[in-house]
C-alpha cells in the first residue's frame, strides 16, 4: 500500500483526482442497492432485473463511439464537471419511481446516469497516460481500480443499511448529495492540460481511429482481452441469488449490501497481494484463477454465509485483470488516439458486461440454474487465458515496465 501512497504524494493532480474519483464512484454505486431492492419489492421478473443490470452497461456502449472524439477535442475539466452534473440530476430523479408503471422512468434515468458515469471514467482514463508513464501508470490504474472497489464496498454496504433503516428515497437523496461534493472539489482543481489541436471533423476522427486500429492489431487484441473482464458483471446474478435463496433468512437490502461488499473486499486487497508478481505470462494464471473462483462460488451458492466467503475469493482477481489489461492497452497506443481508443475499449468492455447481464436473465428464465450460469461464466475466463496465451505467442507485446 505504501507504493500507492508515495505515488499520490508525488503527484498533486493525481491525488485530487483520486479523491474526487472516490466520491463519484461512491455515488455511482450507492444507488444500486436501492434500485435492486425497489425491483424486488415491486416483484418484477428475472428478465426485468437483468434488463436493469444490462442498462447500467449498455448506456456506456451507446455513447462510446462519440465520447472518444469529444474527449480528444474538449478540455477534460470542463467535460468532467458537465458529466458530474448529469449524474447528480439523474440520481435525484430516481425518487419519482415508486411503482411498476414508473419503470420506464427508471430505465431513462439509469441510461443518463450510467452514460455520464462511463463518459467520466473514459475521460479520466485517457487523462492518466498524459500525466504518468510506465510503472507509475500501472500503479495509477491499480489505484484507480482499488478506489473503485473501495467505493463499491463502502457504497453497497452503507446503502444496504440506509435502505433497510431509512428507506429507498433517502438513499437516492444521499447519493445525489455525493455528486454535489464532487462537483465543487473538481471545480477548485487546477488542471491546465491542453487538448491536442486537431483540424479533423468528428466523422474524420472516427474513421482515422478505425484505420489506426486496423494497422495496430495488437491494440485490437488487447481491447478484446480486456472485454473478457466484462464477464464479472454480476449485479443481476447477485440480485437473483438474493431473491431465490436468501430473502427468507435476511432482509433483501442487507443481503445485497453484504454480498456486494464481500466481493468488493476481494477487489480491494487483490491487487495489493498480486501486483508484485505481475507480468504478461503470470496474467494467464490470474485469468484461470478467476475461473476457478467462479466454480467455487457456484458450489457454495446455496448457503448465504459460504457465499459471502466465496464472494471475497471471486473479487480477488478481477481488479488485477482489469487494471493490467487496461495498462497494456494504454502502453500500446499513440497519445493522439488516447480518448478514442480508450472509448472504443470501454465500449467493448461494457458491451461484454451488458451481454453478460442479459444472458444471466435469459438463462435464469429458461430453467438454467444460477449455479450453472456461474459455472459458464467461469469457463469464459479459461477462454480468456487461452486467448492471452495466443497474444503472447504470436505478437510482439511488451511488458509494462519495458521501454
C-alpha positions, 0 to 999 in steps of 0.5 A, a space after each residue: 500500500 505504501 507504493 500507492 501512497 508515495 505515488 499520490 504524494 508525488 503527484 498533486 493532480 493525481 491525488 485530487 483526482 483520486 479523491 474526487 474519483 472516490 466520491 463519484 464512484 461512491 455515488 455511482 454505486 450507492 444507488 444500486 442497492 436501492 434500485 435492486 431492492 425497489 425491483 424486488 419489492 415491486 416483484 418484477 421478473 428475472 428478465 426485468 432485473 437483468 434488463 436493469 443490470 444490462 442498462 447500467 452497461 449498455 448506456 456506456 456502449 451507446 455513447 462510446 463511439 462519440 465520447 472518444 472524439 469529444 474527449 480528444 477535442 474538449 478540455 477534460 475539466 470542463 467535460 468532467 464537471 458537465 458529466 458530474 452534473 448529469 449524474 447528480 440530476 439523474 440520481 435525484 430523479 430516481 425518487 419519482 419511481 415508486 411503482 411498476 408503471 414508473 419503470 420506464 422512468 427508471 430505465 431513462 434515468 439509469 441510461 443518463 446516469 450510467 452514460 455520464 458515469 462511463 463518459 467520466 471514467 473514459 475521460 479520466 482514463 485517457 487523462 492518466 497516460 498524459 500525466 504518468 508513464 510506465 510503472 507509475 501508470 500501472 500503479 495509477 490504474 491499480 489505484 484507480 481500480 482499488 478506489 473503485 472497489 473501495 467505493 463499491 464496498 463502502 457504497 453497497 454496504 452503507 446503502 444496504 443499511 440506509 435502505 433497510 433503516 431509512 428507506 429507498 428515497 433517502 438513499 437516492 437523496 444521499 447519493 445525489 448529495 455525493 455528486 454535489 461534493 464532487 462537483 465543487 472539489 473538481 471545480 477548485 482543481 487546477 488542471 491546465 492540460 491542453 487538448 491536442 489541436 486537431 483540424 479533423 471533423 468528428 466523422 474524420 476522427 472516427 474513421 482515422 481511429 478505425 484505420 489506426 486500429 486496423 494497422 495496430 492489431 495488437 491494440 485490437 487484441 488487447 481491447 478484446 482481452 480486456 472485454 473478457 473482464 466484462 464477464 464479472 458483471 454480476 449485479 443481476 446474478 447477485 440480485 437473483 441469488 438474493 431473491 431465490 435463496 436468501 430473502 427468507 433468512 435476511 432482509 433483501 437490502 442487507 443481503 445485497 449490501 453484504 454480498 456486494 461488499 464481500 466481493 468488493 473486499 476481494 477487489 480491494 486487497 487483490 491487487 495489493 497481494 498480486 501486483 508484485 508478481 505481475 507480468 504478461 505470462 503470470 496474467 494467464 494464471 490470474 485469468 484461470 484463477 478467476 475461473 476457478 473462483 467462479 466454480 467455487 462460488 457456484 458450489 457454495 451458492 446455496 448457503 448465504 454465509 459460504 457465499 459471502 466467503 466465496 464472494 471475497 475469493 471471486 473479487 480477488 482477481 478481477 481488479 488485477 485483470 482489469 487494471 493490467 489489461 487496461 495498462 497494456 492497452 494504454 502502453 500500446 497506443 499513440 497519445 493522439 488516439 488516447 480518448 478514442 481508443 480508450 472509448 472504443 475499449 470501454 465500449 467493448 468492455 461494457 458491451 461484454 458486461 451488458 451481454 453478460 447481464 442479459 444472458 444471466 436473465 435469459 438463462 435464469 428464465 429458461 430453467 438454467 440454474 444460477 449455479 450453472 450460469 456461474 459455472 459458464 461464466 467461469 469457463 469464459 475466463 479459461 477462454 480468456 487465458 487461452 486467448 492471452 496465451 495466443 497474444 503472447 505467442 504470436 505478437 510482439 507485446 511488451 511488458 509494462 515496465 519495458 521501454 
